Each structure stands twice: as C-alpha cells, then as structure tokens.
C-alpha cells in the first residue's frame, strides 16, 4: 500500500529538474519586437541608471550598482515573451499572420546571436471561443518561421479558467509536434493565472494542482496576471497592484499548488513605469521586487526597459544579503555546530537553494563562494537541496 503511495508522490512532486529559474520575463508587444530588442532595452536601462545614479545608490544596500550596470550592458534580459495578447491587442488576421511569421524569424535568429535572452517564447491569445482559433494559428506560424525549436522555447497561455482547458493544450502540443516532426515533449507551456475561477472553482476546489497534473509534464511555470485578476475580483482600478491582498492570496495558492512539482511561479507586473515620474516609479518597483523575493516569488514580469534596473538591483541586494546569512549557517550545519541556530535538513535545503539561486543569477560568483566557503561546492549545495548524501570528504 505504501509503495503505491510513494510512487504517486514521487511522480506528482519530483522537485526541481536543476534548471535555473530566470529572475524575470520581459514582455514585448509583437509589433515592437526586433532582433536587437534585448540590447536596445539594455542600453535604455543603462542610460536610466546613469541618469538616476544617486537615487539608485541610495536604494543599493550591498554595493551592487556597478555590477548591475555591467549586467545591463552585457546581458540585460534573461527571459522574454513576444506578446500577442494584451500588449498587442486584436488585429486583422492578415496583420497578426504577418507579425507571427516575423516573430518566428526573430526567435530563429536568436538561436545564433550572442545577445539573445537565455530563454524566450511567445504569449498567445487565450482559449475562449472567440480567441482559440487565432491562438492556434499564431503558434503554428511562429513554429513554421522558426524551423527548429530551440531548447527553452515556451508559449504562455493567458486567462486560464478551468482545469479542463489544460488537456486541450497537451493535445495541441502533441499535434504540432507530429505535424512539424518535433521530438515528443519538445513543446512546453506556461499557464497564466488571472481569473478567480483558476484559484477557486465553482465546486469550491482549488484547480491549479489538477492543472499541473493534467499538463503531463509540459507546464513549466505559472504566471500571475495582476490587473485582470484584481479587476475580476472587483478591486477598484486605483488599488489594483501586486501587493493587494487579493493578489497575495492568489499567489499563495499558486505557490502551494506548485511546491515541489518543479513548476515555477512567476509574479505579475506593475503598470507604473519610469517615464513621467521616474524617481517614484524606480522606488516603487524596487520595493515591489524586494517584497516578492521575500515571499518566495523569484521571478516577475518586466514591461519596460526601466524595470530592468530595479529588477537587477533588488535581486542582487536580496541574494547578497541572503548569502551572507546562509553561508555561515551552512558551514555550521556541515560541521554539526549550532552557531547559535540549530538548523534542520529542511532549513539547510532552503539555505542551499538560496545560495544556488544567488550564484545562478550572478549576485555572487562561484569564485566568490569558493574563496569564502570552499566546502560549499555546487555539488554539495545540490546535494543539500535534493537531500542526497553529502560527499564524504566534506564531512571528514
């Protein structure tokens, strides 16, 4: 009896697959995407950083600003979606056909260019009766223009409202893989949670856990839609925000449903951009990113080049501070010393995961960590995260 239970739990909760979660997803409308969009966003972000250096230095609590500037100049965007939904709007079929083919061509060039994001894809329209034919056609045209689907390509499906929509996405992926002669399992999708019905269904259940199971391993992430969700909950427009209690509740449900499944949770966006009142917008976004990180949402949407500045700054600050706390506690854990805190294996797992995230996003380098704590090698950290046996030479 228990062997069967163990098998079921291992299947449903496999844990992380070892891939590094990006810190953000940049959304760019399909009619504005260009081959050099990542570098032009980075250049605009550097210009904004230089223009508001004093303010950003005030926000910087770990001396990270020079490294943030370097990051923006060299590798500003980790993950990007070409948006065919709200950021693009409804166009004629001929216009969206042309935009879809053009987007696929851009994605194809990124497979061979040094300034590409680490991962990328598109956001389609939704699955409602008036949109789903357009969704399928746009996805087909993008795939046709790409020819080869790169590792890390994903499409985001907005306004998911029912678990029963997910098997249709699985069937769509299977059909496209067959039609385009792709390896089985190549196509993966993200579910955008922006409807109350996705949080609590008509029968009172929480359907997101079912959605993940019905995705048959193809769902890579859950993305939160701030404004559609809070609007659907009846929140007045001036109060719709990432930190509204209604949004916090929805994201908590998403977080619990996705825990230990290997599915990432991505926070939503803010519509406040650093154009007309840049100082207020920069402060606000820096605060919101830090707040999300403290709540365990390690990825969020960025809608404007200016968001990149405070995204990287708040992320570097968060992980540098977290690593400063985590490293001595992990050293004490490996030495079986208290250091004032008696950590359990679950806490060591979380501490190690934090250090890995901080190194993977560039807040600290592997060389920095090796100089400070040579016993905390990537192999040791991953062993702590997966609760595998620690290499014996570390314990001796």
N, C-alpha and C positions, 0 to 999 in steps of 0.2 A: 504493500500500500504506500509506504513512504518513498520507495524508489520511484514510483509513478509521480508522486508529488515533487520529488527532487528534479525529475526530468522536466516537468512542466515549468517549474520555477527557473531552471537554467535556460529554457527556451524563451520564456517571456522576459526575463531580466538578465540578459547576457553581460551587462555592463559595457564599459567603453571598448571601442574597437582600436583604440590607440591613436586615432587621428586627432590632430589638434583643432579645437573649435576656434573659428575666427572670432575676433573681438567685435566685429560689426558686419553689416551688409549695407553697402551703398546702393541706393535706388536711383536709377537714371531713366527718365522717360524715353521711350523708344525713338521718338523723333529728335532726340538730342544726343544720342549715343554716337561716338566716333572712336576710331581706333586709338586715338591718343587721349581719350577721356580720363583714364587713371592719372596720366602725367599732368594734364591740364588742371584737374582737381587738386593734385598735389601742389602745383605751382601757385594756385589761388590760395591754398591753405597756408603755404609758407609766407606769401605776401600779407595775409591777415595776421599771422603770428608776429611778423616783424612790426606791423603797424600798431599792434596792441601788446607789445612785448612786456611793458611794465605791468599791465593788468594780469597777464598770464603768469609772470614771475611771482606776482602776489598769490595767485592760486596754487602755484607749484610748491608742494611741501617736501619734495625729495630731491630737488636739483635736477629734475628730469627734462627741463625745457630744451637744453641743447640737443639731447638725444631725440626728443620729439621732432625738433626741426630737421634733424638728419633723416629721420624716418619719413617725414612728409616729402622730403626732396627725393628720396630714393625708392620708397616702397609704401605709398600712402594708403592704398586700398587693399584689404585682404580678400574681400568677398564682394561681388557686385551682381545685381539683378537689373537686366534691361526690362523696363516696366511697360507692359501693355494694358495695365488696368487703370487705377485711378489717376496715376501720374500721366497717362496717355489719353485716356478718355475714349469715347466712342467715335469712330471714324467710318468712312465708307469701307466696304470690303476691299476695294481696289487699293485704297490708301494703306490699310493695315497689311494687306498682302505684300505690298512693296516694302513696308517697314520691317516685316518679319523676315523677308529674304535678306534685307540689308543687315539686320541684327545678326542673323546666322553667319553672314560673311564676316562681320566684325569679330564674332566669337571664334571663327575659324582662324583669323589672323593672330588672335591672342595665344593660340597654342604654340606660336613660334616667335613671340616677341618678348623681350626681357622685362617690359614694364607692365605686363599683364597682372591682374589680380591672381591670388593663389587659387581661388575657385570662383565660378561665375555661372550664370544661367539667366533665365527669364522669369518674370511673373506674368502669367497668363490672365485672362479674364476668368470668371468663375464657372460654376457648373449649373447655374439656374437655367431654366428653359430658354430664356432669350439670349443666353451667352455661350452655352456649351459647344455649339457648332463652331463658333468663332474661336473658342479656346482650342479645339482640336486642330482646326486649320492653321492657326498661328504656330502651334507647336510643330506641326508637320513641316511647314515652310522653313522654320528655323533649323530643324534637323536636316532637311534636304540641302540647305545652303551650307551647313557645317561640314557635310560629307562624313567626317569622322567625329564621333562624340568623345570629347576629352574626359579623362578621369576628373571627377569633381563637378561635372555639369549636373545641374539640378533645376527643376522648374517648380515655382511656388504657385500654389492654387489658393486664391483668396476666398473668403466668405463661406468656408465650410460650415454647414449647419447640422449635418446628420452623419452618423457613423456609416450609414448605408451608401453614402457617396464614395467612400474610400474603395470598396471593391471595384467600382467603375473605373477609378484611376489605375488600379492594378491591371485590369483588363486592357485599358488603353495602352499602358506601358508594354504589356505583352504583345499586343497587336502591332505597335510601332517597332518593337524590336524584331519581330518576324518580318515586317514589311521592309525594313531598312537593313536587314541582315546584321543586326547587332547582337552581341553576346547577351544571353539571358541574364537579367539583373542589371544591365547597364543603366537603365533609366530609373532615377530616383526623384522623389518629390518632397516638398515641404507643405505642410498644412498651415494655412493662415487662420488663426483663431480670432474672429472678430464679431461673432454672433453669440448672444446669450444662450441660444439653443445648443451650442457646442460645449457649453460649460454645464448646464443642467438641461436635460432633455425633457420632453413632455411627460414621461413616466417618472420623473424625479431622479433618474440615474445620471451619472457623470460620464458622458460618452467618449471622452478623449482616450481613455485606456482601451476601449474597444476599437477606436480608430487605429491606434498603433498596432494592435494585434491583427486587424483586418488588412493592414498595409503589407503584410507578408515580407517585412524587412526592407521595404522600399522607402519608408518615411524616414528622412534624415533629420528633420527638425520641425518644431512647432514655432511659428512666428505669431506674435501678438499684434493685432491691429487696434491701436489706441483709440482712434476717433470713431470708427464705425462701431466699435464695441460700446464705448461710453455713450454715444448717441443712441444706440439701440436700447440702452438701459435707462434712457430718459434724462441723462445728465445734460444740463444746460451748456451751450457752446462755450461760454467763458470759463467753465470749470472742467472742461474735458482736458485731461492731462495724464501723463504717465504715472503720476503719483496720486491719482484719485483713488479713494478706497475701492470703488467698483473695479478699477483696473488691477489693483493689488490682489483682490480676491480671485479674479480670473487667472492671473499669472500664478498664484499659489496653487490653484487646481491643476494648471498645466504642468507646473514643476513637480507636483506629487505624481501625476499620471505618467510623466516621462522618466521619473527617477529610476536609475539602474537599468533602463531599457536600451541605452546607447543613443537615444533620440535627444538632440539638443533643444534647448529652449532659448528663443531669441526675443528680447524685449522689443517694444514698439518704438515709435519715433516721437519727436516733438516738432510741431509746425513752426516754432519760433526759430528764425534763422538770423545770423548776424549781418543783416543788411541795414535796416533803418536805425536800429538801436543796438549796435554790435556789442557794447560792453555788457549790457543787461542780458543779451542772448548768450554770450560766452559764459557768463557766470551761471546762468540757468542751466545750460546744457552740461557744464562741468558738474554741477550739483546733481543733476538727474542721473548722469552716468555713474558717478560715485555711489549714489543711492542704490541703483540697480546692482552694481557689483557687490555691495554689502549684503544684498538679499539673494545672491547666488545666481543672478542673470548675467552671464559673462559675455553676452553678445546683444547688440541692439541695432536698430536701423539708423542710418545716416542719410539725410535728404539733401545736403548742401555741402559744398567744399569746406565751409567754415566749421561744420560739425566735426570734421576730421581732427582739427586742432585740439578741441577739448576732449574728444573721444580718446585720442592717444595720451594726452596729458593726464586725464583722470585715471586711465588704465595703468599707465606706468606708475603713477603715485600709489595707486591701490596695491599693486603687486609688489612694489619695492617695500612698502611698509609691511605687507603680509609676509614676505620672505624674511624680513628682518626678525619677525616674531617666530616664524615657522622653523628656521634653521636650528637655533639652539634647542628648541623643543624636540626636534627630530634627532639631534645628536644625543640628547639626554635619553630619549626613548631607545635608541640603539645601544646606548651604554647601560640601560636599565637604571638610570639615575632619575630622581624626581625633578631636579632643577626648580623646585617649588610647585610643579604641576605634574600630577601623575596621569599621563595620557594613556588612553586605551587604544587598542588596534584601530577602532573606527576613527578616532581622532587623528592617529598617525596617518591613516589613509587620506583623510581630508587635508592634513598639513602637506603631505607629499604631493597630492593633486594640485594644491595651490602653488607650490614651488614649480612643478612642471608647467603649469599654465603661465606663470610669470616668465619662465625661460623661453617657452614656445612663442610668446608674443613679443619677446625682446626687451621686457622690462629689466631683466638681468641676463647676462650672457652665461653660457655653460662654463666659460673660462672664469668668470667672476665666482660662480658657485664652487668650481673645483678648487680655486685658491682659498676660499673661505672654509669649505667643508668637503675635503676630498673624499670622505667616506660616503657622501650623498651623490653618488654617481647616478646617471639616468637609469641604469639597471636596478639600482637599489630603490630609487624613487618609484619606478614602475612596479617593483615587487611589493612595496608598501601599498600602492594604490590597488593592486589586484589581490593583496593578502597572500602572495606567493612566498615561498621560503626566501629569507634573506641570504645572499651569498656568504658563505662561512667565513671568508677572510675578513669581512666587515665586523663580524661578531667576535672574532678571536683577538 
